[in-house]
Amino acid sequence: MLSNVISTTDGQLTNWLNTIKNNLKATNNIVRLTKDLILAGLIKMRYSTSNPVMTQNFWSNIQGQNTMTLQGTIGKLAYLLGIVTITAFISAYVALDALAAGNASVINGMAWGGLLGGIVVALILVFMRPENPGALMTIYAVLQGMFVGAISLVFEAFYTGIIIQAAFGTLFITGGMLVIYSSRVIRPTPTFNKVIYSLVGAIMMLYVVSIFFTLFTSYEIPFVHSSGPIGIGFTIFVLSIAALSLISDFGFIESGVKWQAPKNAEWWGAFGVLVTIIWIYIEMIRLLSKIRD
C-alpha cells in the first residue's frame, strides 16, 4: 500500500481522493459524525489536563530518586509525539486502502477506537497515577495517532492539503508560545491559570451540550459547526485558549524542575504538552475547513 501511494502520480492521487470523497459522502452523516468525534476528542483531552496532574502536591506525591530535568521532559515529549505521528500515518494508509475499496465504515471504527481507548487510558493515568507511566502513555499516544489519522484523512478528502497546513499551523503556534513563555511576556500566574482553566471548563461544557443535541435531537448549536463569521470567530477563540494552555503546561514543567520532582515526573510534563498540542491541531484543522467552506 505504501509503495503504491509513493508511486502514484498527482493526477492519479486526485482521482483517488475523489473516489474516497464520494465514498465518504455515501455514508450516513459522515461529516457530522466527524465533527462530533472532534468535539468528543477535545473533551477527553481537556479531562486529561484539567485535573491536578501538575500541581505542587502532585509532584510531591510521585515516588522516585533521580530528579526531573528539562532535557528529559523534552526527550519524552519528542518520543510521544513521534509515536502519535507514526501511528497517524499508518492509520491513514490503512484507512485509505479500505475507503478506496468502498468500505468507509473502517474510518469510524478507527476514530472511535482511538477516541474511546484514549479516554480509558487517560482516566487510568489520572486516577491511578502509576509510578512508571511510560508504557500507558505510549499506548495513549498510539490510540491518539489512530484518532488523529482517521480524522485527518476525512478532512484531507474534502479539503486537499489541509493536513500539511494544519501541521505547520500547529508547529507555528507551539513555537510561538514557547518564545512568548521564554521571553516572560506571559507568565503562568495563579490568576492566569485559573482563568484558563475556567475558560477550558466553559468550552468543555458547551461541547457536551452540543454533543447532546447532536445525538438526541435534530438541533445543533450553530456557531460550533457553522462556517460563517461567528463560527470562524468561535473556533479562533477556542484555538487561542488552546494556545494559551501551553503557557500553563510550560509553567508546570518549569515548576517540576524547580521543585526537583522525581525523574518519572518528566512523563507527566510531556503528557500535558502532548494533549494540548493535539487539541491545537484539531482546532486548527477545524478552522481551516471552516475558512475553505
C-alpha positions as CSV (number, residue, x, y, z in Angstrom):
1,M,0.0,0.0,0.0
2,L,2.8,2.4,1.0
3,S,4.7,1.7,-2.2
4,N,1.5,2.4,-4.3
5,V,1.0,5.7,-2.6
6,I,4.6,6.8,-3.1
7,S,4.5,5.8,-6.9
8,T,1.1,7.4,-7.5
9,T,1.2,10.5,-9.8
10,D,-0.6,13.8,-8.9
11,G,-3.4,13.1,-11.3
12,Q,-4.0,9.6,-10.0
13,L,-3.9,10.8,-6.4
14,T,-6.5,13.4,-7.2
15,N,-8.8,10.7,-8.7
16,W,-8.2,8.5,-5.7
17,L,-9.1,11.3,-3.3
18,N,-12.3,12.0,-5.4
19,T,-13.2,8.3,-5.1
20,I,-12.7,8.4,-1.3
21,K,-14.7,11.6,-1.1
22,N,-17.6,10.1,-2.9
23,N,-17.5,7.0,-0.6
24,L,-17.4,9.2,2.4
25,K,-20.4,11.2,1.2
26,A,-22.3,8.0,0.7
27,T,-22.0,7.2,4.4
28,N,-24.6,8.3,7.0
29,N,-23.8,11.8,8.1
30,I,-20.1,11.1,8.0
31,V,-19.2,14.8,8.1
32,R,-21.4,15.5,11.1
33,L,-20.0,12.3,12.8
34,T,-16.5,13.7,12.2
35,K,-17.4,16.9,13.9
36,D,-18.8,15.1,16.9
37,L,-15.7,12.9,17.1
38,I,-13.6,16.0,17.2
39,L,-15.6,17.6,20.0
40,A,-15.5,14.3,22.0
41,G,-11.8,14.2,21.4
42,L,-11.4,17.7,22.7
43,I,-13.4,16.9,25.8
44,K,-11.3,13.8,26.5
45,M,-8.1,15.8,26.1
46,R,-9.1,18.5,28.5
47,Y,-10.2,15.9,31.0
48,S,-6.6,14.7,30.9
49,T,-5.1,18.1,31.6
50,S,-7.7,19.9,33.7
51,N,-7.0,17.6,36.7
52,P,-4.4,18.3,39.4
53,V,-1.8,16.4,37.4
54,M,0.8,19.1,37.5
55,T,0.3,20.8,40.8
56,Q,3.0,21.0,43.5
57,N,1.1,18.4,45.6
58,F,1.1,16.1,42.6
59,W,4.9,16.4,42.2
60,S,5.5,15.7,45.8
61,N,3.3,12.5,45.6
62,I,5.4,11.0,42.8
63,Q,7.9,8.4,44.0
64,G,11.4,8.3,42.6
65,Q,15.1,9.1,43.4
66,N,16.5,10.9,40.4
67,T,15.2,14.4,39.7
68,M,13.3,15.8,36.8
69,T,15.1,17.7,34.1
70,L,14.0,19.9,31.2
71,Q,16.1,17.9,28.7
72,G,14.5,14.6,29.9
73,T,11.0,16.1,29.6
74,I,11.7,17.3,26.0
75,G,13.1,13.9,25.1
76,K,9.9,12.1,26.3
77,L,7.7,14.7,24.6
78,A,9.6,14.0,21.3
79,Y,9.1,10.3,21.8
80,L,5.4,10.6,22.4
81,L,4.9,13.0,19.5
82,G,6.8,10.6,17.3
83,I,4.5,7.7,18.3
84,V,1.4,9.8,17.5
85,T,2.8,10.9,14.2
86,I,3.9,7.4,13.0
87,T,0.7,5.8,14.2
88,A,-1.4,8.5,12.4
89,F,0.4,7.9,9.1
90,I,-0.1,4.1,9.4
91,S,-3.7,4.6,10.3
92,A,-4.3,6.9,7.4
93,Y,-2.7,4.4,4.9
94,V,-4.8,1.6,6.3
95,A,-8.0,3.7,6.1
96,L,-7.1,4.9,2.6
97,D,-7.0,1.3,1.4
98,A,-10.3,0.5,2.9
99,L,-12.0,3.7,1.8
100,A,-10.7,3.3,-1.8
101,A,-12.4,-0.1,-1.8
102,G,-15.7,1.5,-0.7
103,N,-15.5,0.4,3.0
104,A,-16.0,3.8,4.6
105,S,-17.0,2.2,7.9
106,V,-13.4,1.4,8.7
107,I,-12.7,5.1,9.5
108,N,-15.5,5.1,12.0
109,G,-14.0,2.2,13.8
110,M,-10.5,3.6,13.8
111,A,-11.7,7.0,15.0
112,W,-14.0,5.7,17.7
113,G,-11.5,3.0,18.8
114,G,-8.7,5.6,19.2
115,L,-11.0,8.1,20.9
116,L,-12.6,5.7,23.4
117,G,-9.4,3.8,24.1
118,G,-7.7,7.1,24.7
119,I,-10.3,8.1,27.2
120,V,-9.9,4.8,29.2
121,V,-6.1,5.1,29.2
122,A,-6.2,8.8,30.2
123,L,-8.6,8.0,33.1
124,I,-6.3,5.2,34.3
125,L,-3.4,7.5,34.2
126,V,-5.1,10.4,36.0
127,F,-6.7,8.4,38.8
128,M,-4.2,5.6,39.4
129,R,-1.1,7.8,38.8
130,P,1.3,4.8,38.2
131,E,4.9,5.2,39.4
132,N,6.1,4.4,35.9
133,P,3.6,5.8,33.4
134,G,5.7,5.5,30.3
135,A,4.0,2.3,29.0
136,L,0.5,3.6,29.4
137,M,1.4,6.9,27.9
138,T,2.9,5.1,24.9
139,I,-0.4,3.2,24.5
140,Y,-2.2,6.6,24.8
141,A,0.0,8.0,22.1
142,V,-0.8,5.1,19.8
143,L,-4.5,5.5,20.3
144,Q,-4.3,9.2,19.7
145,G,-2.4,8.5,16.5
146,M,-5.3,6.3,15.3
147,F,-7.8,9.0,16.1
148,V,-5.8,11.9,14.5
149,G,-5.0,9.8,11.4
150,A,-8.7,8.9,10.9
151,I,-9.9,12.4,11.4
152,S,-7.2,13.9,9.3
153,L,-8.0,11.6,6.4
154,V,-11.6,12.7,6.3
155,F,-10.7,16.3,6.2
156,E,-8.0,15.7,3.6
157,A,-10.6,14.0,1.3
158,F,-12.7,17.1,1.4
159,Y,-10.0,19.8,1.6
160,T,-6.9,18.8,-0.2
161,G,-3.7,19.9,1.5
162,I,-5.4,20.7,4.8
163,I,-3.3,18.3,6.8
164,I,0.0,20.0,5.9
165,Q,-1.5,23.4,6.6
166,A,-2.8,22.3,10.0
167,A,0.5,20.7,10.9
168,F,2.5,23.8,10.1
169,G,0.0,26.0,11.8
170,T,0.3,23.8,15.0
171,L,4.1,23.9,14.8
172,F,4.0,27.7,14.4
173,I,1.6,28.2,17.3
174,T,3.6,25.9,19.6
175,G,6.9,27.5,18.7
176,G,5.4,31.0,19.1
177,M,4.0,30.2,22.6
178,L,7.4,28.8,23.6
179,V,9.1,32.0,22.5
180,I,6.5,34.1,24.4
181,Y,6.9,32.0,27.5
182,S,10.7,32.0,27.3
183,S,10.7,35.8,27.0
184,R,8.4,36.1,30.0
185,V,5.8,38.1,28.0
186,I,3.1,36.0,29.6
187,R,3.6,34.2,32.9
188,P,1.5,31.3,34.3
189,T,0.5,33.1,37.4
190,P,-2.2,31.5,39.7
191,T,-4.7,34.0,38.3
192,F,-3.8,33.3,34.7
193,N,-4.1,29.5,35.3
194,K,-7.5,29.9,37.0
195,V,-8.8,32.0,34.0
196,I,-7.5,29.4,31.5
197,Y,-9.0,26.5,33.4
198,S,-12.3,28.3,33.8
199,L,-12.5,29.0,30.0
200,V,-11.5,25.4,29.2
201,G,-14.2,24.2,31.5
202,A,-16.8,26.5,29.8
203,I,-15.7,25.3,26.4
204,M,-16.0,21.7,27.6
205,M,-19.5,22.2,28.9
206,L,-20.5,23.9,25.6
207,Y,-19.2,20.9,23.6
208,V,-21.0,18.5,26.0
209,V,-24.3,20.3,25.3
210,S,-23.5,20.3,21.5
211,I,-22.9,16.5,21.5
212,F,-26.2,16.0,23.5
213,F,-28.1,17.9,20.9
214,T,-26.4,16.1,18.1
215,L,-27.1,12.7,19.5
216,F,-30.6,13.1,20.9
217,T,-32.2,15.9,18.9
218,S,-32.4,17.4,15.4
219,Y,-30.9,20.7,16.6
220,E,-27.3,21.8,17.0
221,I,-25.5,24.9,18.3
222,P,-25.0,26.9,15.1
223,F,-21.7,28.6,15.8
224,V,-19.9,25.4,16.9
225,H,-20.3,23.9,13.4
226,S,-21.1,26.8,11.1
227,S,-18.6,28.3,8.6
228,G,-19.9,31.9,8.9
229,P,-18.1,34.8,10.6
230,I,-19.5,33.8,14.0
231,G,-18.5,30.1,13.6
232,I,-15.0,31.1,12.4
233,G,-14.6,33.6,15.3
234,F,-15.7,31.0,17.8
235,T,-13.1,28.5,16.5
236,I,-10.4,31.2,16.6
237,F,-11.3,31.9,20.2
238,V,-11.1,28.2,21.2
239,L,-7.8,27.9,19.3
240,S,-6.5,30.9,21.3
241,I,-7.4,29.3,24.6
242,A,-5.7,26.1,23.5
243,A,-2.6,28.0,22.6
244,L,-2.6,29.8,26.0
245,S,-2.9,26.5,27.7
246,L,0.6,25.8,26.6
247,I,1.8,28.6,28.8
248,S,0.3,26.8,31.8
249,D,1.9,23.5,30.6
250,F,5.3,25.1,30.3
251,G,5.0,26.7,33.7
252,F,4.1,23.3,35.2
253,I,7.2,21.7,33.7
254,E,9.4,24.6,34.9
255,S,7.9,24.2,38.4
256,G,8.6,20.5,38.4
257,V,12.2,21.1,37.6
258,K,12.5,23.8,40.2
259,W,10.9,21.7,42.9
260,Q,13.2,18.8,41.9
261,A,10.4,16.4,41.2
262,P,11.3,12.8,40.7
263,K,12.6,11.7,37.3
264,N,9.4,9.9,36.2
265,A,7.6,13.2,36.5
266,E,9.1,14.0,33.1
267,W,6.5,11.7,31.6
268,W,3.7,13.8,33.2
269,G,5.1,17.0,31.9
270,A,5.4,15.6,28.4
271,F,1.9,14.1,28.6
272,G,0.4,17.5,29.4
273,V,2.0,19.2,26.5
274,L,1.2,16.3,24.1
275,V,-2.5,16.6,25.0
276,T,-2.5,20.4,24.4
277,I,-0.7,20.1,21.0
278,I,-3.2,17.5,19.8
279,W,-6.0,19.9,20.8
280,I,-4.4,22.7,18.9
281,Y,-4.0,20.6,15.8
282,I,-7.7,19.6,15.9
283,E,-8.9,23.1,16.3
284,M,-6.5,24.3,13.6
285,I,-7.9,21.7,11.1
286,R,-11.4,22.8,12.0
287,L,-10.6,26.4,11.5
288,L,-9.0,25.8,8.1
289,S,-12.0,23.7,7.0
290,K,-14.4,26.5,8.0
291,I,-12.4,29.1,6.1
292,R,-12.3,27.0,3.0
293,D,-16.1,26.2,3.0
